[in-house]
Every structure is written in structure tokens, then in C-alpha cells.
Amino acid sequence: MRQHFGSGGYTPWEWSKLRAVVADPERLDDTYRAWRRGAKKVLRELREQGIDCQRVSVRVAELVAWCRGQDRPVDGPARADFVAHQVQRWSQGLE
């Protein structure tokens, strides 16, 4: 079975909303531009290693609702799990 990996992607607007709601703002880059540069680097490195990784567009309202439904803070581990959940739904043809 092929594994699918994802990386959360944000528009500048969603990035601003994310920074306003996260429980761990110190773990985020200070600017959208800095985050985007780092995200591109990580995706490139993963692909160079032969890992199929897709960008998952994250809508902050959906992330927040998912975290509430899971009774979790909107933090790094929850963001990662949300993206993994989205990738799983996509790989099963549910998205």
C-alpha cells in the first residue's frame, strides 16, 4: 500500500487567521513569507528523497472546528494530525 504524506499549505489570508488562533504562536514563523520559504524547502527535500508529499490547503475555520471536535488545542501536533486526516480522506477518495 502506497503511503501519502502531506504538508499544510496556507494562503497569506489563512496564515494571518492561523497566527491569531494557535495555542503555540512561538512555533510559527513570524511572517507568511518566512513560512512559505521554509515549506517549499521541506517539500523539495522530501521529494528529493523520493517521498511523495502533497500540499494540503488548510482552511483555518475547518482546522479549528476539527480541533474542537477532537477536544484538542490548535497546536503543532493537532495541525499535523489534521493534515494527515485530510490526506487520508483524499487517498480514500473522500475529498
Stockholm file with secondary structure:
# STOCKHOLM 1.0

chainA/1-95         MRQHFGSGGYTPWEWSKLRAVVADPERLDDTYRAWRRGAKKVLRELREQGIDCQRVSVRVAELVAWCRGQDRPVDGPARADFVAHQVQRWSQGLE
#=GR chainA/1-95 SS CCCCEEEEECCHHHHHHHHHHCSCGGGSCSSHHHHHHHHHHHHHHHHHTTCCEEEEECCHHHHHHHHHHTTCCSSHHHHHHHHHHHHHHHHTTCC
#=GC SS_cons        CCCCEEEEECCHHHHHHHHHHCSCGGGSCSSHHHHHHHHHHHHHHHHHTTCCEEEEECCHHHHHHHHHHTTCCSSHHHHHHHHHHHHHHHHTTCC
//
